Amino acid sequence: MRYYLTLFAIAVFSNSNSQVKKGYPKTLIYCGSYSFGSNAERGRVGSLDVYPETDSTILFYFQGNRGAPSYNMGQLYGRLKIINGKGLYFSSTNVAKPCQFSWEFKSNQVLIKTLDDKDNCGFGYAVYIDGAYKRYTRNVPTYFEDETGGKVYFKKTLPENWNAP
């Protein structure tokens, strides 16, 4: 009996420490949908969908709104390499002031911060990606809806092949 209890304890302990099921990308722990803000009438709102692409990369879709009175919007579909819960996003370096920001995953949130005023991300006036996004679901998103309501499937359309409306 003691032998079986020991085996059971080892099995439970080893399973509780494994972060990802065998055969799934390690980045699965970051997947889901995140948001900040709740009412564009009162200020900035934004959302992120995070899809685990490989063991070290995620695909993400950001959609943000400045809020009242102009309700300027912005969106970005990209790829991010994750190392120990952190990543850096860099857009094209062919422009004088590219889009660059850092990501840091913590428990059920991700913190995003623009680096060195490099905020040329193609968003509307006063729209930026910075914020503390709280995860509201761990479900792996299969698609996102862009600003026009079109569905873009993560598996079928890579960021480099997507043409923003």
N, C-alpha and C positions, 0 to 999 in steps of 0.2 A: 504493500500500500504506500509506504513512504517513498519507494522508488517511483511509482506513478505520479505522486504529488510533486516530486522534484522535477520529473519530466514535464508535467503540466506547467509548473512555475517557469521553467526555462522557456517553454514554447510561448507562453503569454508575454514574458518579459522581452524576448527577442522580437516578437511581432509588434509590440507596442513601441519599440524603438525604431522600427523601420519606417522611414518617411514615405516611401513610395512602393507600390506593389511591383513585384518583379515583372519586367517586360514593359513598364511604363517609363516615360522620361522623368528624370529627377526633378525637372522644373514643374511637374504636376502640382507640387505643394504651393506654387504661387498662382495657380490658375483660378479663375473666377471673375466676378464682376465687382467693381469698386466704384465708389462715388464720394463726392463732397458737396456740401450745400444742398439745400432742399427746395429753395424757392427763388426763381430768377427775378421775382418782383423785389426781393430783398438783397440780392447780391449775386456773386459768382456761383455757378454750378458747373459740375463736370462729372464725367464718367469714364471709366476704363474697362475694357474687356481684355483679359489676359489669357492667351492660349499657349499651352506648352508645345513648342515646336520640336526641340531635341533635348538631350540631357543638359545642355548649357545655354540654350536660347529660348526665348519666348517671342510670340507675336503679340502685338498690342494694338488696340484701337482707342484713341482718345477723342472725346467730343466735349467741347466746353462752350459756355455762354457767359458773356460779361455780366449779364443782368440788365436791369432797368437803368437808364431809359432807352438805350440803343439796342440792347439784346444782340450785340455782335457775337458771331459764332466762329468756331474753329474746329478742325478735325485733323487727325494724323494717324496713319496706319504705318507701323514700323516693326522692326526687329531689334531685339536687345539681348546681348550676351550677359548672363548672370553668373557671378562668382561670389559664393558665400552670401547670397541674399542681396548683392549689390550689383549695379550695372550703370554704364554710361551710354547715353544716346548721342550720336553725332550725325548730323545731316551732311549734305555735300560740303566739302571743304573748298569748293570752287567759288564761294561767295565770301565777301569781306566779313560779314557778320552771320555765320551759320547758326543753326539751331543745335544747342547742346544742353543736355540736362542730366542730372544724376537720379538714380532710383535706389531706394533702400526699403527692402521688405522687412516688416516687423510684425510678427503674429498675424493679426487680421487687418493690417493696413500696409500701405506703401506710401513713402514720402518721396516727393519729386521736387527737385530744385533746379532752376535754370543756372547755368554756370557762366560767370563773368559777363553778364548782360548779353549773352548770345541767344537771343530770343526770336530770330528771324525764321519762324516755323511756318509762316504762311497763314497765320490765324488772322481773324478780324482785329480791328483796333481794340487795345486793352484786354485782349484775350490771351491768357498764358496758362501753361500746364502746371505750374507750381501748386503744391498743396499736399495735404494729408488725406489720402483717399482711404475710406473704410470699406472693407470687403463685406458685401451683403449676401453673397452666395459663393460657394466653392464649386459649383457646377462648371464643367468645362464648356465654355461657349463654342458653338459650332460655327456661328456667323455673327456679324454685327450689321446694324442698319446705319447706313451713312446719312448725311444731312438731308438727302432727298427721299429717304425711306427705302432705298434699294438695299437688298440683302447681298452681303459679300461673305462668302464662305472661306474660313481660314485655310482649310485643306486645299481648296481649289485655286485661290488667288493669293499669291505672295505679295508682300508690300511693293516690291520692285515692278510688279505687273499691274498694280492698281492705278487707275486714273481717277483721281478725286473729281466729283461732279462740280 
